[in-house]
């Protein structure tokens, strides 16, 4: 029943045009959300709402994940940094796009998902492993506001919590023509979902994709530009 409900929800997102790219649609269909949320909440896995996973964190609503994944313009082979791994679900959906099973491993991309809360990082790592994505997703327990310089530069960076400003390390770790997606604004109001493109000269192009609501980003560099 949950699988049928999930397909129905994805169909609704397609109809709304929140989902439109074949690779993103297939990724959203392929990764079971219920495998990434607490057992007592799995009956809500096919609802288009955030789901709490503890420590003040939540799994984003499917609509938001769809919009973010579409906006990133992910490609096979892309190296992605995710700031805020949460349950590991969005990282797995991105891995389906950048490292599809049918593509040669030599051409796979990879998702590096950084989670500052140790217990959440452990849980996400377990979820990713159990769902079969540990060869395409790495969960790192660290301060994601600093990025993850060990594997920089990145084709894409996505931040799944709200920052008052754009952390400079995340821009620095983007490749030329790379894209950063980040909610920016007050934690007490709606934020703007900003799409930042790094120009060849190092300058950034900013695009406002609309209002969103995320939990606040934590970490040392969250308010530095």
N, C-alpha and C positions, 0 to 999 in steps of 0.2 A: 504493500500500500504506500509506504513512504517513497519508494522509487517512482511510482505512478504520480504521486503528488509533486515530487521534485521535477519530473518532466513537464508537468502542467505549469509549475512556477517558471521554469526556463522558457516555456512557450509564451507565457505572459510577458516576460522581459523582452523576448524577441518582437512580439507584437507592439510593445511600447517603444521599440527601437533603442532600448538600453543595451541590447545585444544585437549585433548584426554581422560581425566577422565570423566566417565559418570556423576558424581555429579557436576563437574565444567561446563560441557556442559549444563546440565539441568538448573543450576543456571543462566548462561549467557542468556539462552533462556527465563527464567521465569521473569527476572527483566527488565521492559521496560526502556531503557535508556532515552527515550523522556520525561519520568516523572521527570527526574532529571536535565533537562537543561532548560534555558530560553525559553519562548514560541516562541519568534521570531527566534530561532535557531533550533527548533524541526525538521525541514525538513532535518537537517544534522545529525540526531540522529543515522542513520544507516551507516554513513561513518566512516572509520577506521582512524580517526584523532582526536586530542584533540579538545575540544570545550571550549571557554572562558566563564567563569561564573562571571567575575568581580573581582576587588581587586587584579589583577595580577595573578589570579588562573584559573585553567582549569580542566575540566573533562578529565581524561586520555583516550587515544585511546583504543578501545576494545581489540586490540592485546596485549597491555601492561597489561591491567587488566587480560586478559586470562593467560598470561605468569606468572604474579605474583600469581594469585590464584592457578594455577597448581603447582608452585614452593613451595608454603606454605604447601602443603600436608595437607589441612584442613580435619578435621574429625568431625563427629557428636559429640557434646559435647565440642568442643574446645572453650576456652576463648581467644578472639582475641583483641589486641589493634591496632587500626589504628591511625597513626599520620598524620593528615591532612585529615579531613573528606570531604572537598570540597563540592560537591553537595549531598553526601550521597550515590551515586550510587554503588561504589565499596563495601562499607559497607553492602549494601543490598544484593549484589551478594554473599558475604561471609556468610551472615546470612542464605541464602538459603541452604548452605552446612552444617554449624555447628548447625543449628536449623531448620531442615526441618519440615514442617507442619505435615507430616505423622508420625513423631517420637513423642513419649510421651514427654510432656513438662518437665517432671522430668529429661530427658536426654539431654535437649537442651543446647547448648553452647550460647555464647552471644558475640556481637561485641561492643566494646567501642571505639567510634571514636572521637578523640580530634581535635578541630579546633580552631586556635588562633584568627581568625577574627570573632568578634561577629556577624556581619551581615550574614556572611557565615554560621556560626553555626546555627543561627535562620532559615535560608533558608533550610539548610540540615535537620534540625529537622522537618520542615514542609513537606519537600519532603518524608522523611522516614515515617512520620505519614500518609500522603495521599496515599502512596504506600502500606501501611499495614505492615510495619516492625518495628513499635515502640515497640513491645513486644520482639524484638530480637536484636535491635540496640539502643544504647544510644549515643546521640550526646552531647559532653561536650565542653563548651567554656573554653579553658585553653591553656597553653603553652605545646604543645605536645612533645617538645624536652626534657622535664622532665619526659615524660611518664605519667602514671596515677596511682600513687602508691595506691590509694584508693581501687583498684580492683586487684592489683598485687598479685601473679605472673601470667603470661600469658603463654599459650601454644604457641601462635604465636604473633609476632609483625610485622606490615608492615608499612613502611614509604613511603608516596606518594609525597615526595619532596626531593631535593638533599642536602646532608650535606657534608661539607668538611672532616669530620671525623665521626666515629660512636659515638653517644652520650652515655656516660657511663650509665646513668639512664635506658636506654632502654635495655641494656644487663643485668643490675642488676635485672630488673623486669621480666626477662625471667625465666620460670621454667627450671629445669634440662632437657636436651634434647629438649628444646624449640628452635624455629626457628625465627630469625629476618631477614627480607628482607628490604634492604635499598639501595637507589642510593647514591654513594659516589664519590665526585670529584668536580671540579670547576663548578660554575654556568655558566661559559662562554663557556664551551666545553661539549662534551659528558661525562657522568659519567659512572661508573661501577655499575651494579646492583649486590650487594653482598648478598649472602645467608650465614648468620651466625648461626651456631648451637652451643648451649651452652653445653659443655661436663659436665659429672658428677662431675669433679674436679673444675668446674668453668671456665676453659679455653674455648676459642672459636675456632671453626673450620670455616675457611673462604673459600667460593667458589665464583668465579667470573662467573656470568651468562651472561655477555656480556654488550655491550654499550647501554645506554639509555639517554634520555634527559628530565629532570624534572625542574620545577621551584625551586628556592632555599628554603630550610627549614629556618624558622625564629624561634627565641626563644632563651632563655638564655643559653641552654646547647648544641646548635647546633655544636659547634666546640670543645667540650670537649670529651676526650677519657678516 
